[in-house]
């Protein structure tokens, strides 16, 4: 059995609910992951106990969604608290806002609760006490067996007896299918974000979309415009950073979701590129090539930078006499990336980094001709390792040549931090002492001094002041 604090805490919650006379099961994604031989990120418990009973039964609780039947139960000590989400079995009324049910009715039927969930692979329940009974006390290894890539085998007998499957989730995992529970259109009308989640799960697990589920997504894709931009952003970020970004965005395109949630990216399709530099094909194909290189757990800003690095190409496309050109596409891309980030409510720091990645992705070609001061300022860019990673992906998705990347990387690794960011030789205080009046000219003077310092032509405060007096002589 899994040997984690989260699992132990969830098991204790379920045991306490059972001892108090209530039904209690592990539910949803944690069961799906256990069946697939993956370590769940968290564990949820579904129960027949109503929220007031849960709040009364456990000493430390948080009624974060009690009106929807959800209570967090905390367990822990000085090392930190672990929370388990406990949800009461329920059946939902209509979803007028495309996210929350207008009314919730509690039920004692586990099957009724499962049938209002999103996808069959997320509709499994696991009896934790039956699971414990099926494993010898000395068993320490996590549950694991051959996963979907090798053909999913049935769960171990001890686990199979503990799984409750009312909706065919095990069979769909066996076949590698993401299928909505019941009528797909109903599930997506209830929560429009589920369409994006269907794509994410299919990409993450290497599954196919059930044809009826995919058809419903194509029919209802426009409904995603009603979903908050923050929720859409979070789903897209997960798609980009779970290690299966290319497949996720191919599915977004195939289902019509891409044109609804990121029309600027959808416009990359069919935009030709000069074949001598991009033998892989159009801007969309090139971008997919970058997404295919994103690894699980990569920085979200790098992932979004990879997605948007050429977003400025469609509006700057020009068929010149010599070849296809995209004059100013990086500058246009910075503007467009900023608008996209702000619409998705990214933080200022995230927006700045994504825009910086877009703005600087073409500068590597000029690196060997840069002055020392320019090169060092280039290396000062925030999270420069992300700039290196983006350029490498960009090259590998195109010509495949890494000449500029190798040069810049070698220079960056060999250059000490104190050389890239040396201590200033003088400040405004020294300029005032030398007779200069504070004002906008100070920045010009200090920049000139820093340029010379970075170039290695001056090394002392005395030389810095001499340079200032020569270039910016005092009046009279």
C-alpha positions as CSV (number, residue, x, y, z in Angstrom):
1,X,0.0,0.0,0.0
2,X,1.1,3.6,-0.4
3,X,3.3,4.7,2.4
4,X,2.6,8.5,2.5
5,X,1.2,10.9,5.1
6,X,-1.6,11.9,2.8
7,X,-2.7,8.3,2.3
8,X,-2.5,7.5,6.0
9,X,-4.5,10.7,6.9
10,X,-7.2,9.8,4.3
11,X,-7.3,6.2,5.6
12,X,-7.8,7.5,9.2
13,X,-10.6,9.8,8.1
14,X,-12.3,6.9,6.3
15,X,-11.9,4.6,9.3
16,X,-13.3,7.1,11.7
17,X,-16.4,7.7,9.4
18,X,-16.9,3.9,9.2
19,X,-16.6,3.4,12.9
20,X,-19.3,6.2,13.3
21,X,-21.6,4.1,11.1
22,X,-21.2,6.0,7.8
23,X,-20.1,4.9,4.3
24,X,-16.7,6.2,3.3
25,X,-14.6,5.6,0.3
26,X,-11.5,7.0,-1.4
27,X,-12.9,8.7,-4.5
28,X,-12.0,10.3,-7.8
29,X,-8.5,11.0,-9.1
30,X,-6.7,9.2,-6.3
31,X,-8.4,6.0,-7.2
32,X,-7.7,6.5,-10.9
33,X,-4.0,7.1,-10.2
34,X,-3.7,4.0,-7.9
35,X,-5.3,1.8,-10.5
36,X,-2.8,3.2,-13.1
37,X,0.1,2.6,-10.8
38,X,0.7,6.3,-10.2
39,X,1.3,8.1,-6.9
40,X,-1.7,10.4,-6.2
41,X,-1.0,14.0,-5.4
42,X,-3.8,14.0,-2.8
43,X,-6.6,11.8,-1.5
44,X,-10.3,12.6,-1.4
45,X,-13.0,10.8,0.7
46,X,-16.6,10.5,-0.3
47,X,-19.1,9.7,2.5
48,X,-22.7,9.3,3.4
49,X,-22.1,11.5,6.4
50,X,-23.5,15.1,6.0
51,X,-21.2,18.1,6.5
52,X,-22.5,18.9,10.0
53,X,-21.7,15.3,11.0
54,X,-18.2,15.6,9.6
55,X,-17.6,18.9,11.3
56,X,-18.7,17.4,14.6
57,X,-16.8,14.1,14.2
58,X,-13.3,15.6,13.7
59,X,-11.5,18.0,16.0
60,X,-9.9,20.2,13.3
61,X,-12.0,21.0,10.2
62,X,-12.5,23.7,7.7
63,X,-15.9,24.2,6.1
64,X,-14.5,25.4,2.8
65,X,-17.4,24.3,0.7
66,X,-19.9,23.0,3.2
67,X,-22.8,24.3,1.1
68,X,-21.7,21.9,-1.6
69,X,-21.1,19.1,0.9
70,X,-17.3,19.6,1.1
71,X,-15.3,19.8,4.4
72,X,-11.5,19.7,4.8
73,X,-10.3,17.5,7.7
74,X,-6.8,18.4,9.0
75,X,-4.5,16.0,10.7
76,X,-0.9,16.7,11.8
77,X,1.5,18.0,14.4
78,X,4.5,20.3,14.6
79,X,5.8,18.9,11.3
80,X,2.8,20.3,9.5
81,X,-0.8,19.5,8.8
82,X,-2.2,17.2,6.1
83,X,-5.7,18.0,4.9
84,X,-8.2,15.5,3.4
85,X,-11.2,16.7,1.4
86,X,-14.3,15.0,2.6
87,X,-17.4,15.3,0.3
88,X,-20.9,14.1,1.1
89,X,-22.6,11.9,-1.4
90,X,-24.9,14.2,-3.4
91,X,-26.9,14.6,-6.5
92,X,-26.9,18.0,-8.2
93,X,-29.6,20.2,-9.7
94,X,-29.2,22.4,-12.7
95,X,-25.9,24.4,-13.3
96,X,-27.1,27.8,-14.4
97,X,-23.6,29.4,-14.2
98,X,-21.8,26.6,-16.0
99,X,-19.8,25.8,-13.0
100,X,-21.8,25.3,-9.7
101,X,-25.0,23.4,-9.1
102,X,-28.0,25.7,-8.3
103,X,-29.0,23.2,-5.6
104,X,-27.4,20.2,-3.9
105,X,-29.3,17.2,-2.5
106,X,-27.5,14.9,-0.2
107,X,-27.9,11.2,-0.7
108,X,-26.9,7.9,0.9
109,X,-26.3,6.3,-2.5
110,X,-22.6,6.1,-3.5
111,X,-23.8,5.2,-7.1
112,X,-25.9,8.3,-7.3
113,X,-22.9,10.4,-6.2
114,X,-20.7,8.8,-8.8
115,X,-23.1,9.4,-11.7
116,X,-22.9,13.2,-11.3
117,X,-19.1,13.2,-11.7
118,X,-17.3,14.1,-14.9
119,X,-15.5,11.1,-16.5
120,X,-15.7,7.4,-16.0
121,X,-12.0,7.2,-15.1
122,X,-12.6,9.6,-12.3
123,X,-15.8,7.8,-11.1
124,X,-14.2,4.9,-9.3
125,X,-14.5,4.4,-5.5
126,X,-12.1,2.5,-3.4
127,X,-13.1,0.8,-0.1
128,X,-10.0,1.6,2.0
129,X,-10.7,-1.0,4.7
130,X,-11.2,-3.7,2.1
131,X,-7.9,-2.6,0.6
132,X,-6.1,-2.9,3.9
133,X,-7.6,-6.3,4.5
134,X,-6.3,-7.5,1.1
135,X,-2.7,-6.7,1.8
136,X,-0.4,-8.4,4.3
137,X,0.7,-6.3,7.2
138,X,4.3,-6.4,6.1
139,X,3.6,-5.0,2.7
140,X,5.5,-1.8,2.3
141,X,5.8,-1.1,-1.4
142,X,3.3,1.2,-3.1
143,X,0.6,-0.3,-5.3
144,X,2.1,-0.6,-8.7
145,X,1.7,-2.8,-11.8
146,X,2.1,-2.6,-15.5
147,X,0.6,0.7,-16.7
148,X,-1.4,1.7,-19.8
149,X,1.7,1.9,-22.1
150,X,2.2,-1.8,-21.7
151,X,-1.5,-2.7,-21.7
152,X,-3.3,-2.2,-18.4
153,X,-3.6,-5.4,-16.4
154,X,-6.4,-6.0,-14.0
155,X,-5.7,-4.6,-10.5
156,X,-4.3,-7.1,-8.0
157,X,-7.0,-9.3,-6.7
158,X,-6.8,-7.7,-3.3
159,X,-7.4,-4.2,-4.8
160,X,-9.9,-5.4,-7.4
161,X,-12.2,-6.5,-4.6
162,X,-12.0,-3.0,-3.1
163,X,-12.9,-1.0,-6.2
164,X,-16.5,0.0,-6.8
165,X,-17.1,0.8,-10.5
166,X,-20.6,1.9,-11.4
167,X,-19.7,3.6,-14.7
168,X,-17.3,1.4,-16.5
169,X,-14.2,3.3,-15.5
170,X,-12.0,0.3,-15.3
171,X,-12.9,-0.9,-18.8
172,X,-12.2,2.6,-20.1
173,X,-8.8,2.6,-18.5
174,X,-8.2,-0.8,-20.0
175,X,-9.1,0.6,-23.4
176,X,-7.4,3.9,-22.9
177,X,-10.5,6.1,-23.3
178,X,-11.6,9.4,-21.6
179,X,-15.4,9.2,-21.6
180,X,-17.9,11.5,-20.0
181,X,-20.3,9.8,-17.5
182,X,-23.8,9.6,-18.9
183,X,-24.6,12.1,-21.6
184,X,-21.5,14.1,-22.5
185,X,-23.4,17.3,-23.4
186,X,-25.0,17.3,-19.9
187,X,-21.7,17.0,-18.2
188,X,-20.2,19.8,-20.2
189,X,-23.2,22.0,-19.7
190,X,-22.8,21.6,-16.0
191,X,-19.2,22.7,-15.9
192,X,-17.8,24.1,-19.2
193,X,-14.2,23.6,-17.9
194,X,-14.7,19.9,-18.1
195,X,-14.1,20.1,-21.8
196,X,-10.5,21.3,-21.2
197,X,-10.1,18.7,-18.5
198,X,-11.1,16.0,-20.9
199,X,-8.3,17.1,-23.2
200,X,-5.8,17.3,-20.4
201,X,-6.5,13.8,-19.1
202,X,-6.4,12.3,-22.6
203,X,-3.0,13.9,-23.1
204,X,-1.6,13.1,-19.7
205,X,-2.5,9.4,-19.9
206,X,-2.0,8.9,-23.6
207,X,-5.7,8.0,-23.9
208,X,-8.2,8.7,-26.7
209,X,-11.3,10.8,-26.4
210,X,-14.5,8.8,-26.6
211,X,-16.1,9.8,-30.0
212,X,-19.4,11.0,-28.3
213,X,-17.4,12.9,-25.8
214,X,-15.3,14.5,-28.5
215,X,-18.4,15.4,-30.6
216,X,-20.0,17.1,-27.6
217,X,-16.8,19.2,-27.0
218,X,-16.8,20.3,-30.6
219,X,-20.5,21.3,-30.4
220,X,-20.1,23.1,-27.1
221,X,-16.5,24.5,-27.4
222,X,-17.8,28.1,-27.5
223,X,-19.1,27.7,-24.0
224,X,-15.6,28.0,-22.6
225,X,-15.8,31.7,-23.2
226,X,-18.0,31.8,-20.1
227,X,-15.4,30.2,-17.9
228,X,-13.3,32.5,-15.8
229,X,-9.9,33.2,-17.5
230,X,-8.1,32.2,-14.3
231,X,-9.6,28.7,-14.5
232,X,-8.8,28.3,-18.2
233,X,-5.2,29.6,-17.5
234,X,-4.7,27.0,-14.8
235,X,-5.9,24.1,-17.1
236,X,-3.7,25.3,-20.0
237,X,-0.7,25.6,-17.6
238,X,-1.2,22.1,-16.5
239,X,-1.4,20.9,-20.1
240,X,1.9,22.7,-20.8
241,X,3.8,21.5,-17.8
242,X,2.7,17.8,-17.4
243,X,5.1,16.5,-20.1
244,X,2.5,16.0,-22.8
245,X,2.0,19.5,-24.1
246,X,2.2,18.7,-27.8
247,X,-0.6,16.1,-27.6
248,X,-2.7,18.4,-25.5
249,X,-2.5,21.2,-28.0
250,X,-3.2,18.9,-30.9
251,X,-6.3,17.8,-29.1
252,X,-7.3,21.3,-28.3
253,X,-7.1,22.0,-32.1
254,X,-8.9,18.9,-33.1
255,X,-11.8,19.6,-30.8
256,X,-12.2,23.3,-31.7
257,X,-11.2,24.4,-28.2
258,X,-7.9,26.1,-29.3
259,X,-9.7,28.7,-31.5
260,X,-12.0,29.5,-28.5
261,X,-9.4,29.8,-25.7
262,X,-6.3,30.9,-27.6
263,X,-7.3,32.3,-31.0
264,X,-3.9,34.0,-31.4
265,X,-2.3,30.5,-31.3
266,X,-4.9,29.0,-33.6
267,X,-4.0,31.6,-36.2
268,X,-0.5,30.1,-36.5
269,X,-2.0,27.3,-38.6
270,X,-1.2,27.6,-42.3
271,X,1.3,30.5,-41.8
272,X,4.2,29.4,-44.0
273,X,7.8,29.9,-43.1
274,X,11.0,30.1,-45.3
275,X,11.9,26.5,-45.9
276,X,15.6,27.2,-45.8
277,X,15.3,28.1,-42.1
278,X,12.2,26.1,-41.2
279,X,12.0,22.8,-43.1
280,X,9.5,21.4,-40.6
281,X,6.6,23.5,-41.9
282,X,4.3,26.3,-40.9
283,X,4.4,28.3,-37.6
284,X,1.9,25.9,-36.0
285,X,3.9,22.8,-36.8
286,X,7.1,24.6,-35.5
287,X,5.3,25.6,-32.3
288,X,4.2,22.0,-31.7
289,X,7.8,21.0,-32.1
290,X,8.7,23.2,-29.1
291,X,5.8,21.9,-27.1
292,X,6.9,18.4,-27.7
293,X,10.2,19.1,-25.9
294,X,8.6,20.5,-22.7
295,X,9.3,18.2,-19.8
296,X,7.1,17.4,-16.9
297,X,7.5,19.9,-14.1
298,X,9.1,22.6,-16.3
299,X,8.6,26.2,-15.3
300,X,5.2,27.6,-16.3
301,X,6.8,30.8,-17.7
302,X,9.1,28.7,-19.9
303,X,6.2,26.7,-21.2
304,X,4.1,29.7,-22.0
305,X,7.2,31.4,-23.6
306,X,7.6,28.3,-25.9
307,X,3.9,28.5,-26.8
308,X,3.9,32.2,-27.5
309,X,7.5,32.9,-28.8
310,X,6.2,33.2,-32.4
311,X,2.7,34.5,-31.7
312,X,3.7,37.7,-33.6
313,X,4.4,35.9,-36.8
314,X,0.9,35.6,-38.3
315,X,0.2,39.4,-38.2
316,X,3.7,40.2,-39.5
317,X,3.8,37.7,-42.4
318,X,5.2,39.2,-45.6
319,X,6.1,37.5,-48.9
320,X,9.2,39.5,-49.9
321,X,10.9,39.1,-53.3
322,X,13.7,37.0,-51.8
323,X,11.8,35.0,-49.2
324,X,9.0,35.0,-46.6
325,X,9.7,37.5,-43.8
326,X,8.3,38.3,-40.4
327,X,9.7,41.8,-39.8
328,X,9.4,42.8,-36.2
329,X,7.6,39.6,-35.1
330,X,9.4,39.5,-31.8
331,X,8.3,43.1,-30.9
332,X,4.7,42.3,-32.1
333,X,4.9,39.1,-30.1
334,X,5.8,40.9,-26.9
335,X,2.7,43.1,-27.2
336,X,0.4,40.1,-28.0
337,X,1.9,38.0,-25.2
338,X,1.3,40.8,-22.7
339,X,-2.3,41.1,-23.8
340,X,-2.8,37.3,-23.5
341,X,-1.1,37.2,-20.1
342,X,-3.1,40.1,-18.7
343,X,-6.3,38.5,-20.0
344,X,-5.5,35.3,-18.2
345,X,-4.6,37.3,-15.0
346,X,-1.0,36.2,-14.8
347,X,1.0,38.0,-12.1
348,X,3.1,40.9,-13.1
349,X,6.3,38.9,-12.6
350,X,5.0,36.0,-14.7
351,X,3.9,38.4,-17.5
352,X,7.3,40.1,-17.5
353,X,9.2,36.8,-17.8
354,X,7.0,35.5,-20.6
355,X,7.3,38.8,-22.5
356,X,11.1,38.7,-21.9
357,X,11.3,35.2,-23.4
358,X,9.4,36.3,-26.4
359,X,11.4,39.6,-26.8
360,X,14.8,38.0,-26.6
361,X,14.4,34.7,-28.4
362,X,16.0,36.0,-31.6
363,X,19.0,37.7,-29.9
364,X,21.0,34.5,-29.8
365,X,21.8,34.9,-33.5
366,X,23.7,38.2,-32.7
367,X,25.6,36.9,-29.7
368,X,28.9,36.4,-31.3
369,X,28.9,40.0,-32.6
370,X,27.8,41.5,-29.3
371,X,30.1,43.9,-27.4
372,X,31.2,42.5,-24.0
373,X,28.9,45.0,-22.2
374,X,25.9,44.0,-24.3
375,X,26.6,40.3,-23.8
376,X,26.9,40.7,-20.1
377,X,23.6,42.6,-19.9
378,X,22.1,39.8,-22.0
379,X,23.2,37.3,-19.4
380,X,21.6,39.4,-16.7
381,X,18.1,38.6,-18.0
382,X,16.0,37.1,-15.3
383,X,16.2,33.3,-15.2
384,X,18.6,33.2,-18.1
385,X,18.5,29.4,-18.1
386,X,14.9,29.7,-19.4
387,X,16.2,31.8,-22.3
388,X,18.8,29.2,-23.1
389,X,16.2,26.4,-22.9
390,X,13.8,28.2,-25.2
391,X,16.4,28.9,-27.8
392,X,17.5,25.3,-27.8
393,X,13.9,24.1,-28.3
394,X,13.4,26.7,-31.0
395,X,16.5,25.4,-32.9
396,X,15.7,21.8,-32.5
397,X,12.1,22.4,-33.8
398,X,13.5,24.1,-36.9
399,X,16.9,23.8,-38.5
400,X,18.4,21.6,-35.8
401,X,21.5,23.7,-35.7
402,X,22.8,24.7,-32.2
403,X,25.8,26.8,-33.1
404,X,24.5,30.0,-31.4
405,X,23.1,28.1,-28.4
406,X,26.5,26.3,-27.8
407,X,28.4,29.6,-28.1
408,X,26.1,31.5,-25.6
409,X,25.9,28.6,-23.2
410,X,29.7,28.2,-23.1
411,X,30.1,32.0,-22.5
412,X,27.5,32.1,-19.9
413,X,28.8,29.1,-17.9
414,X,32.4,30.4,-18.1
415,X,31.6,33.9,-17.0
416,X,31.7,34.5,-13.2
417,X,28.7,36.3,-11.6
418,X,30.9,39.2,-10.4
419,X,31.9,39.8,-14.0
420,X,28.3,39.9,-15.2
421,X,27.2,42.0,-12.2
422,X,30.2,43.9,-11.0
423,X,30.0,46.2,-8.0
424,X,29.5,49.8,-9.3
425,X,32.7,51.8,-9.3
426,X,30.8,55.0,-8.5
427,X,27.3,56.1,-7.5
428,X,25.3,59.3,-7.5
429,X,27.0,60.3,-4.3
430,X,30.4,60.5,-6.0
431,X,28.9,62.5,-8.9
432,X,27.5,65.0,-6.4
433,X,30.8,65.3,-4.7
434,X,32.5,65.9,-8.1
435,X,30.2,68.9,-8.6
436,X,27.4,67.4,-10.7
437,X,23.7,68.3,-9.9
438,X,21.3,65.4,-9.5
439,X,19.0,64.9,-12.5
440,X,18.2,62.8,-15.5
441,X,21.8,63.1,-16.7
442,X,23.0,61.0,-13.7
443,X,21.6,57.8,-15.4
444,X,23.4,58.5,-18.6
445,X,26.7,59.1,-16.7
446,X,26.3,55.9,-14.6
447,X,25.4,53.8,-17.7
448,X,28.4,55.1,-19.5
449,X,30.6,54.2,-16.6
450,X,29.0,50.7,-16.3
451,X,29.5,50.1,-20.1
452,X,33.2,50.9,-19.8
453,X,33.5,48.7,-16.7
454,X,31.8,45.8,-18.4
455,X,34.0,46.3,-21.5
456,X,37.1,46.1,-19.1
457,X,38.4,49.6,-20.2
458,X,38.1,51.0,-16.6
459,X,38.6,49.3,-13.3
460,X,38.8,51.9,-10.5
461,X,36.6,54.7,-9.2
462,X,39.3,57.2,-10.2
463,X,39.1,56.0,-13.8
464,X,35.3,56.2,-13.7
465,X,35.3,59.8,-12.6
466,X,37.8,60.7,-15.2
467,X,35.6,59.1,-17.9
468,X,32.6,61.1,-16.6
469,X,34.5,64.4,-16.7
470,X,35.7,63.7,-20.3
471,X,32.3,62.8,-21.6
472,X,30.1,65.0,-19.5
473,X,32.2,68.2,-18.7
474,X,30.9,70.5,-16.0
475,X,29.7,73.9,-17.4
476,X,32.2,76.8,-17.2
